[in-house]
């Protein structure tokens, strides 16, 4: 499968920047994995106000929320928050 580009929104960037250096490294590796395998399903699913499927993944002590835009080959990271 073609590698997709990860794209972070403001909320995700704020959460990511609040992580320790080691946690940021782990989160980046995890998000790169999502970009390499964009069909992966989350640990659970939420539905956005636009009726978009948001997959939520548990990455160590962090939740990473994302949706995939297949038309432009992007993984949209919409939130990163500590559990």
C-alpha positions in Angstrom: 0.0 0.0 0.0 1.2 3.6 -0.7 2.4 5.5 2.3 0.1 8.3 3.3 1.2 11.7 4.6 0.4 12.4 8.3 -1.2 15.8 8.8 -1.7 17.3 12.3 -4.4 19.8 13.3 -3.8 22.4 16.0 -5.3 20.3 18.8 -3.0 17.4 17.9 0.0 19.6 17.8 -0.7 21.0 21.2 -1.1 17.5 22.7 2.0 16.3 21.0 4.1 19.3 22.2 2.9 18.6 25.8 4.5 15.1 25.7 8.0 14.3 27.0 10.8 13.9 24.5 10.6 10.1 24.9 6.8 10.1 24.5 7.1 12.3 21.4 9.5 9.8 19.9 7.1 6.9 20.5 4.2 8.9 19.2 6.0 9.8 16.0 6.9 6.2 15.4 3.3 5.2 16.0 2.0 7.9 13.6 4.5 6.8 11.0 3.1 3.3 11.3 -0.4 4.7 10.7 0.9 6.5 7.6 2.4 3.2 6.3 -0.8 1.2 7.1 -3.7 3.7 6.7 -6.4 1.0 6.7 -5.6 0.0 10.3 -8.7 0.2 12.5 -8.6 2.0 15.9 -9.1 0.6 19.3 -12.4 2.3 19.2 -14.3 4.6 16.9 -15.9 8.0 17.4 -18.1 9.9 14.9 -17.3 13.6 14.3 -19.9 16.3 14.0 -19.5 16.0 10.2 -20.4 12.2 10.4 -16.8 11.3 9.8 -15.3 8.1 11.3 -12.5 9.0 13.7 -10.4 6.0 14.7 -8.9 6.3 18.2 -5.7 4.4 19.0 -4.1 3.7 22.3 -0.3 4.3 22.1 1.3 3.6 25.5 -0.3 6.2 27.8 -1.6 8.4 24.9 -4.7 8.4 22.7 -4.2 9.3 19.1 -7.4 10.2 17.1 -7.2 10.2 13.3 -9.2 9.8 10.1 -7.9 8.8 6.7 -8.5 10.9 3.6 -7.9 8.4 0.8 -8.5 11.0 -1.9 -5.4 12.9 -1.1 -3.5 10.0 0.7 -3.4 11.7 4.1 -3.8 10.5 7.7 -5.4 13.4 9.5 -4.3 13.4 13.2 -7.0 15.4 15.0 -6.1 14.9 18.6 -3.3 13.6 20.8 -4.0 13.4 24.5 -2.6 11.7 27.6 -4.8 9.0 29.2 
